[in-house]
Structure formats: structure tokens, C-alpha cells
């Protein structure tokens, strides 16, 4: 074909988070000589902070106010209607949906609009840690049905792919495992000495810093890390746990820290756009998630040469290899989490060795590798429909 392929990406909201950053990297790096790119999103509201300013200027951006994260009896039909009209008007060759809600409405709209190629990236899944038992069963049935209308399902890790197949969602040949790309160059060399950044952030000079970069929401397990702080301090009295990020749990976490008597051992930095400069000040990075697509924050910490203590959940178990580049612990277990963190703080040579291996491991998660595999997938699907 002489004309460019028209691609529409759909995501529920462009707030600070791994799925959103991955989507922005994708639309930013798609080859413009081959692809004409549009990005549609719902309102980017919430304490996490908006990423809309980072949408590239050569990407057409469409905001759909009714495309909200939670189910809504009035807004959902309107969002579906607007997505359908957008797809009919844009005459897209390929629609790529991201995250659960946009994946549901976007794929229904694509089916109605007769879009030739439909790709979906769950960015993890919501089969546990998000919904109650009834909601989880309903979601599995919806996803299984929508998989029949999907040409390819992109998973971030092999564990995520296995979860879908085990739960009866999709066929093996539909799945493609493509990691979420990370701009590794940002984490290789900090802009200045870590000591200067520590002072700028108001962190204690001699404290042993443990860092967690995450949205402050239940599924990220930040409440589990907070409950671990007293046990960490029993073994390492000068340890300070630093939370980088914001979210609905922040007031609860601040209140709980006071109740536990550890508010002096916890710091909340809020939403930051200088994470690459903050991570080098940590001795240990923690990813205590209860559910995780891949664990982009874990990869970023690894790229900075930090050992990672992570929950043994889908996604993270593919990134963090226990005893090789980090430590895995059971999810939701403050005692196990505290023990693993304290062990690394009290054995700095072991922490250093894990960090060095982590830095090497992280090289496999670069943006270039992600885009090469994604564009190869697009090309294969388009050729199968006679569009390339």
C-alpha cells in the first residue's frame, strides 16, 4: 500500500502509571513513514497526575469524557457510541486497545465498525486484586468472549500469558509476549551525586533508604510495605522507607504510620517526574504489588543497579529472579517483606551483587526491542488481512 497505515490506540486514562507510559512510548516510537497514529483517552483525572502533556504533537489526540475507569450505566454506552463514531470516521486499519475498560468498550466498537485488525494489551490483568469474586467471574467471561473478536493479545510476560490461558481467555496462537519498554538510558547515570538529591528531598543524611515507586492504591501492596516498617526498624534502626507516588491510599497510609509510631521512619514524596534521579539514592527497591502486569518500576530500579524485593505475583516473577537479581516474597506478607529488606540492608555485599546482576538483566527491557516486536506483530496481522 502506498498510503500509511492508520492506527488508533485507545486507553481509559493518561495518568502516571506503567500502562499509560507504555502506551505513550508506543505511539511516540511507531515509524511515522509507515503509520499514521491517533490516541484516544478518557479524562486523565486522579491524584496520580496527568500525562496528556506528553502526547507527541504529531499524534492526533481525542479525549472521550465518558470513557471512565469504573463501570457506569450512563457513561459507558456514550463512550461506546463515541468510540464507534471515531472508528467509522477515521477508517482505521488497526485498533490497539490498552487496559481493561478501554479494551472492553474499544473492542466492541471495533467489531461494530468492522475494523480489519484488532489488538489488545491488558497491561497485566484484573482477574485478582481488583474485583470481588462475582466481578472476577464476570470479567473472565467478558474477556473470553471478546478474545474471539481480537486478532492478537499482547502480554507483558509469559506469566501473564499463562494466566489468561489457564482462565480460559483466548487461544494460544493469539498471544504475543512483548515486554513493556523502559528508557534505560535515564537510569544509568544520575544527573548529580546521590547525596545532593538526598538533601534536596529532605531525606536524613545517614539513613538507610528503602524506596517504593508506585501508585498509592491497594493493588500495589503499599499498605503491606507500611506494615513491614516496624519489623524493618527492629533490625535496622536507621532504615527509612520512601514512597514515591500518590493515590487514594495516601491519607490512610499517613494516618497508619502515626498509629504504628513510625511516621519518622516513612517519607511520602508524592508524585515526582524526577524518578530517575531519586532511585539512585535507595539501597533497596521494593515492589510489593498484589497483582502486576510486568513491574516497570522494578525494571527501572534494576537499570539503576538496585536489588529489588518483590512480591511473587504474575509479571514480577518473570522480571525478578529470586536470589539472582533480587528477592521474591509471598504477596501480602509484611513479615516476609520486612525480613527480605532487612537481610539486604544488613548484608550490603549481597545487595551489591544482586544489584549488578539486576543492571545486566534490565538491558533486555529497552524501548527499541519492544518496538521491533510490536511493529513485526502489526505487519504480520496486516499482511494476513491483505493490508500490507
C-alpha positions as CSV (number, residue, x, y, z in Angstrom):
1,X,0.0,0.0,0.0
2,X,1.3,3.5,-0.9
3,X,-0.6,5.2,2.0
4,X,0.3,5.0,5.6
5,X,-1.5,2.5,7.9
6,X,-4.0,4.3,10.1
7,X,-3.7,3.1,13.8
8,X,-5.9,4.1,16.7
9,X,-4.7,3.4,20.3
10,X,-7.4,3.6,23.0
11,X,-6.7,3.8,26.7
12,X,-9.0,4.6,29.6
13,X,-6.9,7.5,31.1
14,X,-3.5,9.0,30.7
15,X,-2.4,9.2,34.3
16,X,1.1,8.4,35.6
17,X,1.4,4.7,35.5
18,X,3.1,1.8,33.7
19,X,0.3,1.1,31.2
20,X,0.0,4.7,30.3
21,X,3.7,5.3,29.9
22,X,4.0,2.2,27.8
23,X,1.2,3.4,25.5
24,X,2.8,6.8,25.1
25,X,6.2,5.1,24.3
26,X,4.4,3.1,21.7
27,X,2.7,6.0,19.9
28,X,5.8,8.0,20.1
29,X,8.1,5.5,18.5
30,X,5.9,3.9,15.8
31,X,7.5,4.5,12.5
32,X,5.8,7.6,11.0
33,X,6.8,6.7,7.5
34,X,4.5,3.6,7.8
35,X,1.9,4.6,10.4
36,X,-0.5,7.5,11.0
37,X,-1.3,7.5,14.7
38,X,-4.3,8.6,16.7
39,X,-4.6,8.2,20.5
40,X,-8.0,8.3,22.3
41,X,-8.3,8.5,26.1
42,X,-10.9,9.2,28.8
43,X,-10.3,12.1,31.2
44,X,-6.9,11.9,32.9
45,X,-8.2,12.6,36.4
46,X,-6.8,11.5,39.8
47,X,-4.0,12.1,42.3
48,X,-1.6,10.1,40.1
49,X,-1.2,13.1,37.8
50,X,-1.8,13.5,34.1
51,X,0.5,12.5,31.2
52,X,-1.6,14.3,28.5
53,X,1.1,16.9,28.0
54,X,3.5,14.2,26.9
55,X,1.4,13.1,23.9
56,X,3.6,13.8,20.8
57,X,2.5,16.7,18.6
58,X,2.3,14.5,15.5
59,X,-0.2,12.2,17.2
60,X,-3.9,13.1,16.9
61,X,-5.3,13.1,20.4
62,X,-9.0,12.6,21.1
63,X,-10.5,12.9,24.6
64,X,-13.7,11.0,25.3
65,X,-15.1,12.3,28.6
66,X,-17.4,9.4,29.1
67,X,-14.6,6.8,29.0
68,X,-14.1,6.3,32.7
69,X,-12.4,3.6,34.6
70,X,-15.3,2.2,36.7
71,X,-18.4,0.7,35.2
72,X,-21.1,3.4,34.6
73,X,-24.6,2.7,33.4
74,X,-24.9,6.0,31.5
75,X,-21.4,6.9,30.5
76,X,-20.4,3.5,29.2
77,X,-23.0,3.5,26.3
78,X,-22.0,7.0,25.4
79,X,-18.3,6.2,25.4
80,X,-19.0,3.1,23.2
81,X,-21.0,5.3,20.8
82,X,-18.2,7.9,20.5
83,X,-15.6,5.2,20.0
84,X,-17.7,3.7,17.2
85,X,-18.1,7.0,15.5
86,X,-14.4,7.8,15.8
87,X,-13.5,4.5,14.3
88,X,-16.0,4.8,11.4
89,X,-14.9,8.4,10.7
90,X,-11.2,7.5,10.9
91,X,-11.5,4.4,8.8
92,X,-8.6,2.8,10.8
93,X,-6.8,-0.2,9.6
94,X,-5.8,-1.3,13.1
95,X,-7.2,-0.5,16.6
96,X,-5.0,-1.3,19.6
97,X,-6.8,-1.1,23.0
98,X,-5.0,-0.8,26.3
99,X,-6.2,-1.8,29.9
100,X,-9.4,-3.5,30.9
101,X,-12.2,-0.9,30.4
102,X,-10.8,0.6,27.2
103,X,-10.3,-3.0,26.0
104,X,-13.9,-3.9,26.6
105,X,-15.6,-0.9,25.0
106,X,-12.9,-0.4,22.4
107,X,-13.1,-3.9,21.0
108,X,-16.9,-3.9,20.9
109,X,-16.7,-0.6,19.0
110,X,-14.1,-2.0,16.7
111,X,-16.3,-5.0,16.0
112,X,-19.3,-2.8,15.2
113,X,-17.1,-0.5,13.0
114,X,-15.6,-3.5,11.1
115,X,-12.0,-2.6,11.9
116,X,-9.8,-5.1,10.0
117,X,-7.2,-5.7,12.7
118,X,-7.8,-5.5,16.5
119,X,-5.0,-5.8,19.1
120,X,-5.4,-5.7,22.9
121,X,-2.8,-5.2,25.6
122,X,-4.3,-5.8,29.1
123,X,-1.1,-4.5,30.8
124,X,-1.5,-7.2,33.3
125,X,-5.0,-8.3,34.1
126,X,-7.7,-7.6,36.7
127,X,-8.5,-11.2,37.4
128,X,-7.3,-10.9,41.0
129,X,-6.6,-8.0,43.3
130,X,-9.1,-5.6,41.8
131,X,-12.7,-7.1,41.9
132,X,-14.6,-9.3,44.2
133,X,-15.4,-12.9,43.4
134,X,-18.5,-12.2,41.3
135,X,-16.9,-9.3,39.5
136,X,-13.9,-11.5,38.7
137,X,-16.1,-14.3,37.2
138,X,-18.0,-11.8,35.1
139,X,-14.8,-10.2,33.8
140,X,-13.3,-13.6,32.9
141,X,-16.5,-14.4,30.8
142,X,-16.4,-11.0,29.1
143,X,-12.7,-11.3,28.3
144,X,-13.2,-14.8,27.0
145,X,-16.0,-13.6,24.7
146,X,-14.0,-10.5,23.5
147,X,-11.0,-12.6,22.7
148,X,-12.9,-14.1,19.8
149,X,-13.0,-10.6,18.3
150,X,-9.3,-10.0,18.9
151,X,-6.6,-10.7,16.4
152,X,-3.8,-10.6,18.9
153,X,-3.5,-10.2,22.7
154,X,-0.2,-8.7,23.8
155,X,1.0,-9.8,27.3
156,X,4.0,-8.2,29.0
157,X,5.3,-11.5,30.4
158,X,5.0,-15.3,30.0
159,X,3.3,-15.5,33.4
160,X,0.5,-13.1,32.2
161,X,0.0,-15.2,29.1
162,X,-0.2,-18.4,31.1
163,X,-2.8,-16.8,33.5
164,X,-5.1,-15.9,30.6
165,X,-4.9,-19.4,29.0
166,X,-5.4,-21.1,32.4
167,X,-8.5,-19.0,33.0
168,X,-9.9,-19.8,29.5
169,X,-9.3,-16.5,27.9
170,X,-8.1,-16.7,24.3
171,X,-6.3,-19.3,22.2
172,X,-2.5,-19.9,22.5
173,X,-1.9,-18.7,18.9
174,X,-3.5,-15.3,19.7
175,X,-0.9,-14.4,22.3
176,X,2.3,-12.4,21.8
177,X,4.6,-11.7,24.7
178,X,6.2,-8.2,24.4
179,X,7.7,-6.6,27.4
180,X,6.9,-3.0,28.4
181,X,9.7,-0.9,27.1
182,X,11.8,1.2,29.6
183,X,14.0,4.1,28.7
184,X,17.0,2.6,30.3
185,X,19.4,5.4,29.5
186,X,17.6,7.6,32.1
187,X,18.6,5.3,34.9
188,X,22.2,4.5,34.0
189,X,23.9,7.7,35.2
190,X,22.2,10.1,37.6
191,X,22.3,13.8,36.8
192,X,24.2,14.6,40.1
193,X,25.6,12.8,43.1
194,X,23.0,10.9,45.1
195,X,23.9,12.8,48.3
196,X,22.8,16.1,46.7
197,X,19.5,14.5,45.7
198,X,19.0,13.2,49.2
199,X,19.5,16.7,50.6
200,X,17.2,18.2,48.0
201,X,14.4,15.8,49.0
202,X,14.9,16.4,52.7
203,X,15.9,12.8,53.5
204,X,18.1,12.1,56.5
205,X,21.8,12.2,55.8
206,X,22.7,8.8,57.3
207,X,19.5,6.9,56.9
208,X,19.4,3.6,55.1
209,X,16.9,4.3,52.4
210,X,14.4,1.8,51.1
211,X,12.4,3.0,48.1
212,X,9.0,2.1,46.6
213,X,7.9,3.8,43.4
214,X,4.2,3.1,42.9
215,X,0.7,4.4,42.8
216,X,-0.6,4.5,46.3
217,X,-3.6,2.2,45.7
218,X,-4.4,-1.2,47.3
219,X,-3.3,-3.4,44.4
220,X,0.2,-2.0,44.6
221,X,0.6,-3.5,48.1
222,X,1.9,-0.3,49.6
223,X,-0.1,-0.9,52.7
224,X,1.8,-4.2,53.2
225,X,5.1,-2.4,53.0
226,X,4.0,0.2,55.6
227,X,3.0,-2.6,58.0
228,X,6.5,-4.1,57.5
229,X,8.3,-0.9,58.6
230,X,8.3,-1.6,62.4
231,X,9.9,-5.0,61.7
232,X,12.4,-3.5,59.4
233,X,13.3,-0.9,62.1
234,X,13.8,-3.6,64.7
235,X,16.7,-5.0,62.8
236,X,17.9,-1.8,61.1
237,X,17.0,1.2,63.3
238,X,18.2,3.8,60.9
239,X,16.1,2.5,57.9
240,X,13.7,4.9,56.3
241,X,11.1,3.8,53.8
242,X,10.4,6.3,51.0
243,X,7.2,6.2,48.9
244,X,7.3,7.9,45.5
245,X,3.9,8.3,44.0
246,X,0.4,9.3,45.0
247,X,-3.1,7.9,45.1
248,X,-6.2,7.2,47.1
249,X,-4.4,5.4,50.0
250,X,-2.1,8.2,50.9
251,X,-4.2,9.7,53.8
252,X,-4.7,6.2,55.2
253,X,-1.0,5.4,55.0
254,X,0.0,8.6,56.7
255,X,-2.5,8.0,59.5
256,X,-1.4,4.4,59.8
257,X,2.2,5.4,60.0
258,X,1.4,7.6,63.0
259,X,-0.6,4.8,64.6
260,X,2.4,2.5,64.3
261,X,4.7,5.1,65.6
262,X,6.9,5.0,62.5
263,X,5.9,8.3,60.9
264,X,9.5,9.4,61.4
265,X,10.7,6.4,59.5
266,X,8.5,6.9,56.5
267,X,8.6,9.6,53.8
268,X,5.9,10.4,51.2
269,X,7.4,12.3,48.3
270,X,4.2,12.4,46.3
271,X,4.1,12.5,42.5
272,X,7.5,13.1,41.0
273,X,8.8,13.4,37.5
274,X,12.4,13.0,38.5
275,X,12.2,9.3,39.5
276,X,15.4,8.5,37.5
277,X,17.3,10.9,39.9
278,X,15.6,9.6,43.0
279,X,16.1,5.8,42.6
280,X,20.0,6.0,42.9
281,X,19.6,7.2,46.5
282,X,17.9,4.0,47.5
283,X,19.9,1.0,48.8
284,X,17.0,-1.4,48.2
285,X,13.9,-1.0,45.9
286,X,10.6,-2.7,46.8
287,X,7.7,-3.7,44.6
288,X,5.1,-5.2,47.0
289,X,2.3,-5.5,44.4
290,X,-0.6,-7.9,44.9
291,X,-1.1,-8.0,41.1
292,X,1.3,-6.7,38.4
293,X,1.5,-6.8,34.7
294,X,5.3,-6.6,34.5
295,X,6.6,-4.3,37.1
296,X,8.1,-1.3,35.2
297,X,9.3,0.3,38.4
298,X,11.2,-2.9,39.2
299,X,12.9,-2.8,35.8
300,X,13.8,0.9,36.3
301,X,15.3,0.2,39.7
302,X,17.2,-2.8,38.2
303,X,18.5,-0.5,35.4
304,X,19.9,1.8,38.2
305,X,21.7,-1.2,39.7
306,X,19.4,-1.7,42.7
307,X,18.4,-5.0,44.2
308,X,14.6,-5.5,44.1
309,X,12.5,-7.1,46.8
310,X,9.2,-8.0,45.0
311,X,6.0,-10.0,45.5
312,X,5.9,-13.4,43.8
313,X,3.0,-12.5,41.6
314,X,2.3,-12.7,37.9
315,X,4.6,-10.4,35.9
316,X,7.1,-9.8,38.7
317,X,8.2,-13.4,38.8
318,X,9.3,-13.1,35.2
319,X,11.3,-9.9,35.9
320,X,12.8,-10.7,39.3
321,X,14.6,-14.0,39.7
322,X,14.9,-14.9,43.4
323,X,18.5,-14.9,44.6
324,X,19.8,-13.8,41.1
325,X,18.8,-10.2,40.6
326,X,16.5,-9.7,43.6
327,X,14.4,-11.4,46.2
328,X,10.8,-12.7,45.9
329,X,8.4,-12.9,48.8
330,X,4.8,-14.1,49.2
331,X,2.4,-11.3,48.4
332,X,0.6,-9.6,51.3
333,X,3.1,-10.8,53.9
334,X,4.6,-7.9,55.9
335,X,6.8,-10.2,57.9
336,X,8.4,-11.9,54.9
337,X,8.8,-8.5,53.2
338,X,10.4,-7.0,56.3
339,X,12.8,-9.9,56.6
340,X,13.9,-9.7,53.0
341,X,14.5,-6.0,53.1
342,X,16.4,-6.1,56.4
343,X,18.5,-9.0,55.1
344,X,19.7,-6.9,52.2
345,X,20.4,-3.9,54.4
346,X,22.4,-5.9,56.8
347,X,24.3,-7.8,54.0
348,X,25.5,-5.0,51.7
349,X,27.8,-7.2,49.7
350,X,25.0,-9.5,48.7
351,X,22.8,-6.5,47.9
352,X,25.6,-5.2,45.7
353,X,26.0,-8.5,43.8
354,X,22.2,-8.7,43.2
355,X,22.2,-5.1,42.0
356,X,25.0,-5.7,39.5
357,X,23.1,-8.7,38.1
358,X,19.9,-6.6,38.0
359,X,21.6,-3.9,35.9
360,X,22.6,-6.5,33.3
361,X,19.1,-8.1,33.4
362,X,17.4,-4.8,32.8
363,X,19.1,-4.4,29.4
364,X,16.5,-6.8,27.8
365,X,13.7,-4.4,28.5
366,X,14.7,-1.4,26.3
367,X,12.2,0.5,24.1
368,X,13.9,-0.5,20.8
369,X,13.4,-4.2,21.4
370,X,9.7,-3.6,22.4
371,X,9.0,-1.6,19.2
372,X,10.7,-4.0,16.9
373,X,8.5,-6.9,18.2
374,X,5.3,-4.8,18.2
375,X,5.8,-3.5,14.6
376,X,6.6,-7.0,13.5
377,X,3.3,-8.1,15.0
378,X,1.4,-5.3,13.3
379,X,3.0,-6.2,10.0
380,X,2.1,-9.8,10.3
381,X,-1.5,-9.1,11.2
382,X,-1.9,-6.5,8.5
383,X,-0.5,-8.8,5.8
384,X,-2.9,-11.6,6.9
385,X,-5.7,-9.2,6.1
386,X,-4.2,-8.0,2.8
387,X,-3.4,-4.6,4.1
388,X,0.4,-4.6,3.7
